[in-house]
Amino acid sequence: MYNAAEFARAHASLGLTTEIADTGVYERTVERFKQRGIALPTFGELADPSTIPAARIAPLAGLDRNEPDSRNLFRVHWFGGLDGSGPHEVPDYIELPPEMTGVEARILLAFGNRFPMIKAHKVQAAYACLVPRLVTGRFDPTVHRAVWPSTGNYARGGIAISRIMDCRGVAVLPEGMSKARFDWLEQWTLDPANDIIRTPGTESNVKEIYDTCNELEKDPEIAIINQFSEFSNHLGHYSITGPALERVYEHATSGDTGARLAAYVSASGSAGTLGAGDYLKDHHGSRIAAVEALECPTLLENGFGDHNIQGIGDKHVPLIHNVMNTDDVIAVSDRSTDALDALFNTAAGKAHLVDRVGLDPSLVDSLKHMGYSSSCNALAAIKLAKERGYGREDVIVTVATDGSELYDAERAEYLAHHHPDGYDSVAAASDFGRELEAGDTAKHLELTEAERRRVFNLGYFTWVEQQGTDFADFTARGHQGFWDGMRHFVADWDELIVEFNERTGTRADD
């Protein structure tokens, strides 16, 4: 059995620290941020943007949220508007009605494309992964090249943060990811020919990303900021996304004394966003459901394959996935997410939802803010509600990680291949009936203790055998004391951020 001292040793070994690693690096970083006038928001401010000083908020009014301007760091939260307004009292979200889902349970989706610069919530993960390194002298923006391994949006978030610091950022992602991702990277990287590294494969090919990073890391000026193993990614979502989704739940159920937050659903990806589920379970006792692609059922049945639900990389178990606290695994087919993308973004599809299903036109219009993984999360929430027999008082929260605009080229290709004569009312009725009305295309597994242990053990092959993680550190993650014991780092890092801003002369107070 592990004790507090052993967990503390594991935390330090895995990069969870408040100690200044290199005073020279720290001082150079302070000087760079002083010269550029860059201020860092605290985790607490991003969790509750109402605490951000007015002096930080006022300059945002005339600033494009998509510009590489350091002031946009104070928009890296869930409470912004699509037009850059905010912070608002409640994150933008929608509730999917029973006419659409076929279940009585209330399903709430918070919109991630309100985040600045990349229009996806992964910019928050990139910030959470980097800022602890900055304030502890473990990343030197005057020397290091920040390498952001990803299947898409995290790499874009990392490049955005790198641009703000005026340092070289390198995106490492599979060559088969969406055209819009690469178009964006071409505009934002300082040296596109060398700072965009395309690895073989598509969404499922994460090992190929790791192999490339291992080669790059031989250069001492390279810093790999790996979302799959940076525990500050988990902590960022625990402390920022968790409270934001709690606010969504409270807003949607205001005055409903019988409501309960029954479950949180999130595609696995790097497992960072799943950290919000740990927060919601701690505060509401809700279940945590991890979602993956049916074509690559890694958690479900130790399976493999490839798929097109971009943003939920798989074929391995991320180091930062708190597997032993996860209650369900749900697999959704990319056939389903492709079909819903067409249904939500074509004239015939929208007409069917309004005229035949009877959905409110404003709700139907908002479905364009759901990309592939967003539809995946929604379908998984529907499946969970059916499997567990949830009723009207049961609320499931999930996230729409990005919007459909990232997949315009892929949609055109899908429609040309599957509907060469056009996507008409018959196709719309068929897709709605199969994917939503019937809704039996997903698979569900409730995790017993034995099943949790199976999934946990699967991570050994990636992290110990392939990536060289210390065995004791790997196994420590199987105890909740390891995860509970790291929560204090958020407040500790916030103190360091405040001190850092004081040193750079960028601290602002009301």
N, C-alpha and C positions, 0 to 999 in steps of 0.2 A: 504494500500500500504506500502511495506517495505521501509525503508530508510537505508542509509549506516551503521548507528550505529546498527540497528537490524540485518543486514547481518553479521556484524563483530561479534556480540554476537553469532549468529548461527554458524559461522565458528569456533570460539573458542570452542563452546560446542561440535562440531563434530570432534574435534581433529586437526583443522587447526590452528597451533600456531607456534610462534618462541620463546616463552618464555621458559627458562630453568625450567622444572618442579621440578627437584630434583638435587641439586648440587652434592650431594654424589654419586648418580647414574652416573651423567655426568663424574665426576672425575675417577670413577672406570672404566668406559667405555674407557676414554682416556688412562688410564694405560694399559688396556687389548690390545688396538690397538697399543700402543707404544711397548709393549712386543712382539707382533706378527708381527710388521712392516706392519700393514694394512693401506693402503691409500684408501680414498673414492673418486671416481670420482664425479664431479658435474653433475647436470642435463644438464647444458649447454655443458659440454664436451661430454656427451652421445648423445646429439642432433646433435652436430657438432664435430665428433671425430678428425677433422683436428686441433682442438684447444688443444688436449691432448698433454702435453709436450713430446718431443722426449725421455726424460729419462723414461717415462712410457711405451712408445711403444717399445723401443729397447729390453727390456727383454722378450717381448712376442714372439720374433722370434723363440726361442728354447723351448717354453712352450706349452705343450699339452692343447688345449682349453677345454678339458673335465676333467682336473684335478681340485681338490678343492684347488686351489691356489689363494690367494687374488689378485694377479696381473691380474687374469682373469676378475676381476671387470671392468677393462678398455676395455674389449671386449663386455660388456653388451650394445650393440648398434646394429643398423641395417646395418652397413657398413662393416661387416666382411665377410670373405670368408668361404666356407665349409671346407677348409683346415686350417683354423685358420689365414689366411693372412689378411692384412688390417691394418688400415682402408682404404677402397677404396673410390673413389669419389662418387660413386652411389651404393645404396643397390642392392644386387642381386635380379632380378625380371624377370618375363616372361610376354609376351603379348600373349593372346589367340587369334588366328586368326579367321576370319569369317567362314572359312571352318569347324572349330571345334565348334564354338558357335552358328552359324546360325544368328548372328546379325552383323550389320556394326559397331556398337560402339566398341571402343577400350577398352579392359579389361586388366588391369595390376595387377599382383599379386606379392607382395614382399615376399621373402622367410624368414620365421621365424626360420627355422632349422639351420641357420647360427649362432645363439646365442650360447654362451659357456655353458658348463657343462650339460645342459639338452636338447640341440638341439631344443629349442622352445622359443618363445619370452616372455613367462611368467616369465622368470628369471628377465626380466626388471621390470615387475610389482612387483615382490617380493622385489627387491631392492628399488623401488620407495616407497613402503609401509613402509619399515623398516627404511631407512636412516633418514627421518625427526624425527623419534622417537629417534634414536641414538644421534643426534646432539642437541636434546632438553632435554636430561636426562629423557626420558620416557621409555627406555628399557635398562636393565642391563644385558649384556651378561655373567657376572660372576654369576648371580643368576637366571635370568628368563629362562624359557623354552618357546621358540617361537612356537606357534601353528599356523599352516597354513591350514585353511579350504579351500577345493578345490574339484573340480571334476577331478583333475589329475595334469596338468602341473604346476599350481601355487604352489601346495604343493611341487613338485619336485624342483622348483625354490627356494622356501623358505628353503628347506633342504640344498640346495647347499650353500646359503648365510649363513645359520647357521653353516655349517661345516667350512666355511672360518673364522668365528669368534670364532671357537672352543667353541660353545655353543650348548646346546641340542635343537634340532628342532623336532617338532612333526607334522607328516602329518595326516590330517583327510580327508578321501575321501571315496566315496561309494565302497563297496566290488565288484561291478560289472564292475569296470573300467579295462582298458586293462592290460594284463599280463605284458607287457613291462614296464608299469609304476611301478608296484609292484616289478618287478625284480630290477629295478633301485633303488627304495627306500630301498630294502634289502641291497644293497651294500653301500648306502650313509648314512643311519641313524646310529647314534652312538650306539643305543640300539634297534634293529629292533623289538624285541618282545613287547616293550612298546612304541616305537616312531612311529609306523605305526598303526593307528586306522581305522579299516574298519567299515563304517556305513552301515545300510541296504539300498538296492536298487542300482540304477544305476545313469545315468546322471541327471535325473529329480529330484532326491531326495535330494534337498538342505536343506530343513527344518530339515531333520534328522541330517545333519552336524551341523546346528545351535544348535539343542538340545544337541548334544554331547559337543559342545564348551561351552554351558551355564553351563553344569555340571563341565567341566574341570576348568572353570574360578573361581570356588569356592576356588581353591588353589591359594594363593597369589603369588606364584612363577610362575604362568602361565600367559603368555601374548598372547591374541588372536589377531592375525594380519589378520583381515578379509578383503580380497580383495573386497568383495561385498559392504563394507561400509567405506573403507579407501579412502578418497577423494584424497590422494596423488597418488593413482592408476590412477584415472582420470587425474590428473595433469601431471603425468609422461608420459602418452600417448599423452596428449595434447601437451606437450613441447618437447617430444622426437620422438614418432612415427609420429606425424603430420608433422613436418619438413622433416623427412626421406621420407615419402610418397610424399611430395611436390617435393623433389629432384627426385624421380622416375618419377613423372609426367613431370617435366621440361626436364629430360633427354629424355624421350620417345617422347616428342613433340617439341624438339629443331628444330627451323626453320619453324615450322608449326604455322603461325600467326593466323589461324582460329580455332585452337584447344581450347577447354574449359574443365575444370575439372567439369564434370556434376554431379558426385555423388561419395560418399564413401559408401562402403558396408562392414558390419562387423557383425558376429554372436554376439548375446547379451552376453552370458557368464556372467562374472562379470560386464559387461558394461564398463570395463576399456578401452579396445581397441576402443570402440565407442568414447572415448574422442578425438581421433585423428580426428574424423569427425567434432568435434566442431572447431578444429584448421583450418581444410580445409574449413569449411563454413565461418569462420571469414575472411580468406584470399582469398578465391576464390568463395564464394557464392555457393558452391556445396551442393547438397542434402545429407542427412544422412539416410541410410537405415539400420535398425536393423533386424537381421535374427534369426529365431528360427526353431525348428523342427516341421514339420506338425503334427507329432504324439502327440505333446504337445503344442498346439497353445495358449499359455498364453497371449502374447501381441495381437495376432490376434483376439481372441474371448474369452478371459478369460477362456481358456480351460486347460486341464490337460492330463496326460498320461505319458508314458515313451518312450525312443528311444535310438538309438545307435550312434548319432552324438556326439562322445565324445569330450568334451571341450566347450560345449555351454549350461551349466547348466541352468535350467529354473524352471517353476512352481512358479516363483515369479519375482518381478521387483527389481533389485538391487538399493540400496539407492543412488549409485553414477551414475545412469543412468539419464542423462539430457533429460528426456522424452519430455519436452515441446520444445526442439530444434530438435526433431527427425521427419523426414518427411514421412518415409515409413516403413512398416513392411512386411517382406517376410518370408513365411514358406516353408521349403524344407523337403522332405521326407527322412528318413534314408534309405528307399529302394533305393533311387537315389544315395546317397553317398556310400552305400555298393556296388552298381553296378559299379560306377565309380572307386572305389578302385580296383575292379577286372579288369576292363578295362585297367587301367593305369599300372597295376603291374603283368600282365600275358603275356606270349609270344604271345598268340593268340590275346589278346587285343592290344598289341603294334603293331603287324603285321597289324591288321585292320586299325589302325590309320595312319600307314605309307603307306601301299599298296593300301588301298581302299579309305581312306579319303584324302590322299596326304599330310599329315603333315610332316614337317622336322623331321628326326630321332633324331636330338639333342633336339628339343622341346619335342618330345615324351619321350625321356630319362629323361628330367627334371621333368616330371609329377610325378615321384616317390617322389618328395619333397612335395607332397600334401597329407596330412592326411585327415581324415573324415571332419573336420570342414573347411579345405581349399577347398575341393570340394564343400562343402555347400556354402561357400562364392562365389565361381565361378558361381554356378548354380543360386544363388540369383542375382548376377550381370547380368546374361543373362536375367533372368525374368524381372528385372527392365528396362533393355534396351528395351525389347519388349513392356512392358506396357507403357513406356513413349515415344516410337518411336524414340529412340536415333539413330543418324546417325554417319558417319565416323568422324566428328569433335568432337563428344562427347566422353569423356574419363571417365571411371569408374575405380577407384583404390580400391583395397582390399588387404587382407593379407592371406598368406598361413602359418597358425600359427605353424604347425609342419609337419613332414614328415611321409610317409607311413610306415617307419620302426617301428614305435610305434605300428603298428596294424598287424604285421605278423601273430600272433597267431589267431587273430580274422578273418583275411582273410582266413586262412586255414580252420577255422570252417565254415565260410560262403560258401566257395567253396565246402566243403564236403557235406553241407546240400542242397545247391541249384543246384550244378553241380557235382553230385557224379560220373559221367562218364567223368569228365574233362571239363574245360572251353575251348571251341573250337571257331572256326570262326563264327559259327551260333550264339552262345551266345554273342560274341563280337559285331556282327552286330546288334543284337537285343538291347543290352544295349546302344550302340551308338545312334541308331535310336530313342529309347524311351526317353533317358535322355538328349541327346544333340541335335540331329537333330529335333525332335519334341519339346522337351523342355517345355512341358506344365504340368509338374508334380508339380510345385511350385505354391503357392498362394500369392497374393499381395494385400496390403491395403494401400492406401494413407491416411495419418493421417490428418484429419481436426482438427480444434481447439477442437471440441467436442471429437474426438477420442483420441487426446493427453490427454485430461483431464480424459477420461475413464481409459487409461493405467496408468496415474499418480496416480489416486485414488486407483487403484488396489494394489499399493505398501503399502497403509495404513495398510492392514491386516498383512503383514509381519513385518513392521518396527515399527509401533506404538502399535498394539495390541499384537504381539508376542514378539518383541525384545525390547520394552520399549523406543523407540526413542521419544524424546520430540515432542509433536504435532507441536509446533511453528517451530522447526527445520525442521521437515518433510515438512511442507507447504512452508517454505522459498525457498525450492528447485524448486518450481513452477515458480519462477521469474528469468529471465536471469541475473538480477543484482547480484543474489547470486553467479552464476557461473563466471560472469565477474569479480566480486569483489575478487575472490580467486586467480586470475592469478599471482598476485604479490608474492605469497608464493614461487614460484619456484626460483625466483631471491633471495629472502630472505633466503631460505634454502641453496642456493649455497654459500652465504656469510658465513653461519654457518659451512658449510662443509669445506671451505677454512680455517676458524679459527680452526676447529677441527683438520685438518691435520697439521696445524702449531703446535698445542699443542702436537700432537703425534710424531712430528718430521719427518713426512713422506711427507711433501710438496715437490713437485718437480717443478722446473722452468727451462725453456729453457735458 
